């Protein structure tokens, strides 16, 4: 399973301009956590629900106007692991790699070396085709099954390095 439910205790800091609508301010703070890789979650939070303030009052520190709250929030987290099987849509093809979009949001990359030896890149088709039959096997829009080989993150962006699982579908979506 590539998404998991995570209940997390998180600090929320509200600025004075957010006090006119505290509920909206809390939601804005939590929204800012979405779609960025988070080491505490070991994945990317993609949605949230069930916000529960842990104390009915906020804390002020020294001369700072920022209100400090603690909340318990339920997140849905995209958290693939090495060896997980994912399905995606091919969104880019080059001579060196195949780009795949997983859940219409996350980029995965299949290096040319990870593709079957029976495939070769066709410049004219901008696709990978079977060497013997010249049948197009992977093209932009194809649905492919991949296996996660490695995960990397930089500045909150998750990168999935994968290999092709099987050539089950060439259908364009």
C-alpha positions in Angstrom: 0.0 0.0 0.0 1.5 3.3 -1.0 -0.7 5.6 1.2 -1.1 5.4 4.9 -3.0 7.1 7.6 -0.8 9.0 10.1 -2.0 10.7 13.2 0.6 13.3 14.2 0.9 15.8 16.9 2.1 19.1 15.3 2.9 22.6 16.5 0.9 25.3 14.9 2.1 28.9 15.0 -0.5 31.6 14.3 0.5 35.2 13.4 -1.6 38.1 14.7 -3.3 38.6 11.2 -4.6 35.1 11.5 -6.4 35.7 14.7 -9.5 37.2 13.0 -10.3 33.7 11.7 -8.4 31.2 13.9 -9.9 28.1 12.2 -8.8 29.4 8.7 -5.3 30.2 10.2 -4.9 26.6 11.5 -6.1 25.2 8.1 -3.6 27.4 6.3 -0.7 26.2 8.5 -1.6 22.6 7.9 -2.2 23.1 4.1 1.4 24.4 4.0 2.6 20.9 5.1 0.9 19.1 2.2 2.7 17.9 -0.9 6.1 18.3 0.6 8.3 15.3 1.7 8.3 15.2 5.5 10.9 13.0 7.3 8.6 12.7 10.4 5.9 11.1 8.2 8.5 9.2 6.1 6.5 10.4 3.1 4.4 13.2 1.5 1.2 14.2 3.3 -1.4 14.6 0.6 -4.5 15.3 2.6 -5.7 15.8 6.2 -8.7 15.5 8.4 -9.7 15.5 12.1 -7.9 18.5 13.5 -8.1 18.4 17.3 -6.5 21.1 19.4 -4.8 19.5 22.4 -5.3 22.5 24.7 -8.1 25.1 24.6 -5.6 28.0 25.1 -2.6 29.1 23.1 0.9 30.0 24.5 2.8 33.2 24.0 6.5 33.3 24.4 8.3 36.4 25.8 7.8 39.4 23.5 6.7 37.4 20.4 3.2 38.1 19.0 3.0 34.5 17.6 0.5 32.1 19.3 1.7 28.6 19.8 -0.8 25.7 19.7 -0.6 22.0 19.7 -2.9 19.9 17.5 -3.4 16.3 16.6 -4.1 15.9 12.9 -4.9 12.8 10.8 -3.0 12.9 7.5 -3.1 10.7 4.5 0.6 10.2 3.5 2.0 8.9 0.2 4.7 6.7 1.6 6.2 4.2 -0.9 9.0 1.9 0.1 11.7 0.2 -1.8 10.2 -2.8 -3.5 6.7 -1.4 -3.7 4.8 -1.8 -6.9 3.1 1.3 -8.3 1.2 2.1 -11.4 1.7 5.3 -13.4 1.3 7.1 -16.7 4.4 7.8 -18.9 4.7 11.6 -19.2 8.2 11.9 -20.7 10.5 9.8 -22.8 14.2 10.5 -23.6 17.0 8.3 -24.9 18.2 8.1 -21.3 15.0 7.5 -19.2 11.3 7.2 -19.0 9.4 9.7 -16.8 6.3 8.4 -15.1 3.6 10.2 -13.1 2.3 8.3 -10.2 -1.1 9.3 -8.7 -1.1 12.2 -11.2 1.3 14.0 -8.8 4.6 12.2 -8.1 7.5 11.8 -10.5 9.2 8.5 -11.0 12.1 7.9 -13.3 13.1 4.7 -15.0 16.7 4.8 -16.2 17.5 3.4 -19.7 19.7 0.7 -18.0 16.7 -0.6 -16.1 14.6 -1.2 -19.2 14.5 -4.6 -20.8 17.3 -5.2 -23.3 14.7 -6.1 -25.9 13.7 -2.4 -26.1 15.4 0.4 -28.0 14.6 4.1 -28.3 13.1 5.3 -31.5 13.9 9.0 -32.2 11.2 9.3 -34.9 8.5 7.9 -32.6 10.0 9.3 -29.3 9.1 6.0 -27.8 10.7 2.7 -26.8 10.0 -0.2 -29.2 10.6 -3.9 -29.5 13.9 -4.4 -31.3 12.6 -7.3 -33.3 9.0 -6.4 -34.2 9.4 -2.6 -34.1 6.2 -2.5 -32.2 5.9 0.6 -29.9 6.0 -0.7 -26.3 6.4 2.5 -24.2 5.2 5.9 -25.3 3.9 9.1 -23.7 0.4 8.2 -22.3 1.2 4.5 -21.7 0.2 3.0 -18.4 3.1 1.2 -16.8 3.8 -0.8 -13.6 6.9 0.0 -11.8 8.9 -1.2 -8.8 10.4 1.4 -6.5 14.2 1.0 -6.3 15.2 4.1 -4.4 13.6 7.2 -2.9 15.3 10.6 -2.7 14.1 13.9 -1.5 15.5 17.4 -1.8 13.9 20.6 -0.6 10.6 18.8 0.1 10.4 17.2 -3.4 10.2 13.4 -3.5 11.9 11.6 -6.4 11.2 7.9 -7.1 13.8 5.9 -8.9 12.2 2.8 -10.3 12.5 -0.1 -12.7 9.8 -1.5 -15.0 7.8 -4.2 -13.4 6.1 -5.6 -16.5 4.8 -4.4 -19.8 1.2 -5.0 -19.1 -0.5 -2.1 -20.8 0.2 0.2 -23.7 -3.1 2.0 -23.5 -3.1 5.7 -23.5 -5.3 7.5 -21.0 
